[in-house]
Amino acid sequence: MTRTARTLSCLLFMFTTLMLIACQLRRPTTAPSRVLEPQLLEPQMAEQSGTVSKNPNAASIRLLYTESRGNFGRRVLHRQPNGELVEDPVWWWSTSPDRYLDTALRLEAASSPKLRLVDAGDVPTLAANLLAWSLESSGGTRLVGAVEFEMTGTDRVVRTQIVRGSESVSDELPGDLAAVAGRLMRHLASEGFSFALSAQ
């Protein structure tokens, strides 16, 4: 009996060992992903990033919200000639593009002596909706962005304006996409504040 139990346990041990050796979990094949972040501060601006003295008569504006219409997500989008948006299989933004727009608006306000961001209820409000943020390849690769700005005055009249912009990008990603995205976001933010100042 002892000899049979010993033989069975030895066979069971060998069978288990062979099963563990034969059972290998293979790693799934996934495409590598890489992350981009728009360069919102130009290198010379980063060196001069002191506080800007505000004009005593600077316009006070409250930034109500910054969001995106539609689902941009974090993937870099390519607009096909038929208008369809296709996600890039490798490149991602480090966060959603509407967060970059919010940062660009705050940087523009901080660098402008003509306006001041405040958190008060009795001042005009500015809201920003990111409408488009994708790469288009018709006639060379361009990064295209569009933002709808809604300015609500103290008289509660709402004025809207859509600001569009585009900049050429190198064909091979990432190339200069981070620098171009930063410049385009700053341009859209600057145009939005120009609209806000003219609407007051």
WOJOUR-V90903 format. One record per pair of residues at least 6 apart in sequence whose ideal C-beta (glycine too) atoms are under 7 Angstrom apart, sorted by sequence separation. I is the first residue (numbers start at 1). J is the second residue. If there is no record, write none. Layout:
i/j
I/J
I/J
This chain:
i/j
79/85
80/86
109/115
135/141
136/142
152/158
169/175
170/176
169/176
77/85
78/86
109/117
135/143
136/144
150/158
151/159
169/177
77/87
78/88
134/144
150/160
106/117
149/160
169/180
75/87
76/88
132/144
133/145
148/160
149/161
75/88
132/145
167/180
132/146
148/162
149/163
76/91
131/146
76/92
131/147
146/162
147/163
167/183
75/92
76/93
130/147
131/148
146/163
167/184
74/92
129/147
146/164
74/93
128/147
129/148
165/184
145/165
74/95
128/149
74/96
144/166
165/187
73/96
105/128
126/149
127/150
143/166
165/188
72/96
142/166
143/167
72/97
126/151
142/167
163/188
142/168
143/169
101/128
124/151
125/152
141/168
142/169
68/96
124/152
140/168
141/169
163/191
68/97
101/130
124/153
163/192
68/98
124/154
141/171
67/98
123/154
131/162
66/98
98/130
122/154
97/130
135/169
143/177
161/195
66/101
66/102
97/133
143/180
143/181
66/105
145/184
36/76
159/199
143/184
147/188
63/105
145/188
149/192
151/195
147/192
151/196
101/147
149/195
153/199
149/196
153/200
151/199
85/134
61/115
63/117
36/91
58/113
59/114
79/134
34/90
36/92
58/114
59/115
60/116
61/117
62/118
78/134
79/135
33/90
34/91
35/92
36/93
37/94
58/115
62/119
77/134
78/135
79/136
81/138
31/89
32/90
36/94
52/110
55/113
58/116
60/118
62/120
72/130
77/135
31/90
33/92
35/94
52/111
54/113
55/114
76/135
40/100
53/113
69/129
52/113
62/123
64/125
68/129
69/130
72/133
38/100
54/116
61/123
64/126
65/127
66/128
67/129
68/130
69/131
40/103
60/123
61/124
62/125
63/126
64/127
40/104
128/192
61/126
126/192
40/107
126/196
124/200
108/186
115/193
104/185
108/189
112/193
91/173
104/186
108/190
115/197
91/174
114/197
101/185
105/189
109/193
100/185
104/189
108/193
101/188
105/192
101/189
61/196
36/174
59/197
39/178
38/178
39/179
36/177
37/178
59/200
36/178
40/182
38/181
39/182
38/182
40/185
40/186
38/185
